[in-house]
Amino acid sequence: MSLEQDVAAARGAVDALERACASLTRHSGDTLDARRLRIDVARLRDDLDLLCGVPRRAVHEPFAAVYGDGDDEGIGGSGRTRR
């Protein structure tokens, strides 16, 4: 398997685990253990993102063509400090 296929399989497994845990925790309500389980699954997703990178999503930025990278003006530009 390629890296992309392995990452997709791991993400699919985390998604399946999240669905299984969500249906399981409906029976116990909002208990400490149920919250901990949800946090653990979220941590798995975060760790996978840190290890493999966050999946890229298309983001529509309507002003990107007008303003470019945004570092052309003001104090907040890269490499600029306030004196």
Protein Blocks (a to p, Z undefined) as FASTA:
>chain_A
ZZklmmmmmmmmmmmmmmmmmmmmmmnopafklmmmmmmmmmmmmmmmmmnopadddddd
fklmmnonopmgcjkbghiacZZ
